[in-house]
Amino acid sequence: MSDSKRFVYKTLFRRGSGSAGSLMRRSPRLARNIKCRKNFEAIIESVRKEPTMTGSDSQDDDNENQKLLAKSGPDKLSRGNPDGAFPPSYMVLRLSPTIQPAAVSWLAQKITGKKQDGGSELLLRCEPFSGKKRESLVLHVSASKLKFLEVAEYIEFKKKDSRGILREFTVHDLDNFLFGDVHLGNLLTTAEKQMIILHELENIRAQFDDNCVPGYPTLSLFPGQSILQVYLQEGLITSFFPLHDEAELTHLGAKWYWAFFQAQPFEDIRKYFGESIALYFSFLGFYTTSLFAPAILGIFHMFLPESAASPSMAFFCIFNLIWVTIFLEVWKRKCNELAYVWGTLRITKWEEPRANYRGVMSVDPVTGRYQAKYPWWKTMMKVYCVSLPIVLVCLLGAFWIMLYSFWAEETIIESKQRYGYKLAGFFVMLPSIVYAGLVWLMNFYYRRLANYLTEWENHRTQSQFERNRVTKLVLFEFVNNFMSLFYIAFYIQDFEMLKQQVTVMLIIMQAINHFQEALLPLVIKKSYTKLRDFLVVRYPWTIRIFGEGPTAGQKRPTENNNYSQSDDSIWSPKALGLTCLDATDPRIETSATEGEMDPYEGTFDDYLEMFIQFGYVFLFSAVYPLAAFWAIVNNVLEIRADAFKLCKVFQRPTPKRVKDIGAWQVAFEVMGGIAVMTNCALLSLSPNLRAWGPNMRPAEWLLLFVVIEHFLLALKLALRTLIPDVPNWVKIALARLEYQSRQALKHEQAFKARRQLTRRFKTIHVARNKKSTTSKLGSGLTTNSTLIKRKVASTAPEATPTISGST
């Protein structure tokens, strides 16, 4: 057994209790995967003879372990701490200035406490603080490398072994994953370590004796409730975020948003930001590349003569509709390839409950764990009997406001034409301006309503929660963004006006969005910081408006303010059970700078922007063939703008593991089906195409396009069936992995069965041979037979009952 594996087992034992059985109970998967039990027990026995450590000695042992593990790789243990006392901060928690000391102390105990006591066994430090009012307490959370390995096995991270096979990581096979330039320091990516920290924080659950949050008697808890989510919902924790790594970020930016003519570094994006963001940029790049075919046809259509424009338009529409289906099906295959390579293809097979999932605590029949249970039918009743009617009412309200805006604009135009009011010309744009403001206001409050309803429905898994939330939001956004275009196309039937609207949305509005997403927050932040510093220096009393704490451009104090406090103070680090970082630690300034940035809310807005653009390009491709070309131009800028805002404008997002784009795949497919109907309807209303059949009655003309529409829908279904979602090589790789797992399990079971049979039946066979021999020798050898039976009984205790029975 290698020294690295021996050290891991040794330290896990010393952190647990003093026997092999206790370690087996703490990590059942570790015990189940151990084949060489004799070697494992030998390590345990050797460790048991060493003196165990508790209290402050265990902290010294942790520091020693960190220094020993650091020898396995070149990574540093901390930022700015040469002694390696505290590892890198993987999560920062900002507490409310008004939080009670008892709540701070209880949270610190939960974060650093043992598993059997409801803790997460993480490492915790706080930033130096003075204990004054309106000062936020900032906590830095990290973990030892041994904790990362233990949780990585529990979460079932996939890693490549020395044979190049992607499989579940296990501590038992640690040596197989450490090959080449892979060591304990870089075995797990930064995003995976942050996911582990967040997983442990979210799984700090209230115990049966935790009735309320200390210091808040009215804030009751139920067993199994996530304490982190309670603190967030009640405002006790104002924000939490991981810190950026400037060195990695600079290296990533040089290959990403500064490199206009290079492929995106998807693997580097995944390692830094996680699979969720990497998959979004993969989708954006794949979608942009796929737009080249309709863009080329659209440009070609512009140079056709007038006589060939109408048949070319019909061909262009049919091609686009078929292309949409092929694009979405090929993306499914691409998505499954990425999910397999990234090890997330089967993560939702046994997905754990959400942190906010509520229910009665009971034993799960599948996993055997103690988890919350909530009746499935109650969730469905809430979805279809409460949430759905509320969503429909909101959609009708948004549609009515849109109609009222059009009616008001038409009224003003008619009054100007009929009565010649000069003032009417100034008010023509007023309904559109008011409607734009109302749309923004409705979106803001509807998002809060959708989040509240989805949380109230109490979905078990995060994927179910996201699917229902995205469905509610997409329906509302569809009404706000496309119903006005449907009104122009099929009620007013003004194709020139429709073309102008699509052009404005694709070119002007998306250019404004780029400025709002990437540049405007940065400009506002710098302007606000300069104004704040100027006012605080010129008028010191304004610090009450902006809040206490060092402003941008001012240095933080180089001494620890807590040292001047009395240890008897309830806000002293000792009373709160906290240890402070060194005042010169650069992480303090980094957390202060990034704490002022806006949080990144996730990829919803980014996918929504692509969804709306997808609708503009294909819902009305019969009217504006150049839409795909302008979409490519927009997406090239979108990739760089989104990359820049992630690296420079927003806080570092918490990484998430995903296997696909979730509900957005269904949304794009539904949009593709609607595009078939809208384009067929637009072609049937086209005067140029009607000239092809002058003798056809309107009913016959409409029936013709209904037949074409059904044919295209049938073709879409056929293509979805014919194109497999999972590539063949991925199926083979999964089948090979499953076969190897079954063979390994069979070999292990066969070895155990052979051992058990050898212990039992070989002893019985020897005992029966002895019996037959003594019977032939006669009764004079009874004494010798008794001695033989006693000897056999002493050497094979399992067979003693059988021997006694046969005698």
ABEGO torsion letter per residue (X at the ends): XBAAAAAAAAAAAAABBABAAAAAAABAAAAAABABAAAAAAAAAAAAABBBBBEAAAAAAAAAAAAAAAAABABBABBGBAAGABBBBABBBBBBAABBAAAAAAAAAAAABBAAAGBAGBBBBBBBBAGBBGBBBBBBBBBBAAAAAAAAAAAGBBBBBAAGBBBBBBAAAAAAABBEABBAAAABBAAAAAAAAAAAAAABBBBAABABBBGBAABBBBBGBBAAAAAAAAGABABBBBBBBAAAAAAAAAABAABAABBBBAAAAAAAAEAAAAAAAAAAAAAAAAAAAAAAAAAAAAABBAAAAAAAAAAAAAAAAAAAAAAAAAAAAAAAAAAAAAGAAAAAABBBBBAABBEBBBBBAAAGBBBBBBBAAAAAAAAAAAAAAAAAAAAAAAAAAAAAAAAAAAAAAAAAAAAGBAAAAAAAAAAAAAAAAAAAAAAAAAAAAAAAAAAAAGBABAAAAAAAAAAAAAAAAAAAAAAAAAAAAAAAGBAAAAAAAAAAAAAAAAAAAAAAAAAAAAAAAAAAAAAAAAAAAABAAAAAAAEBEBBBGBBBBABBAAAABBAABAABAAAAGBBBBBAABAAAAAAAAAAABBBBAEAAAAAAAAAAAAAAAAAAAAABAAAAAAAAAAAAAAAAAAAAAAAAABBBBBBBBBABAEAAAAAAAAAAAAAAAAAAAAAAABAAAAAABAABBAAAAAAAAAAAAAAAAAAAAAAAAABBABBAAAAAAAAAAAAAAAAAAAAAAAAAAAAAAAAAAAAAAAAAAAAAAAAAAEAAAAAAAAAAAAAAAAABAAAAAAAAAAX
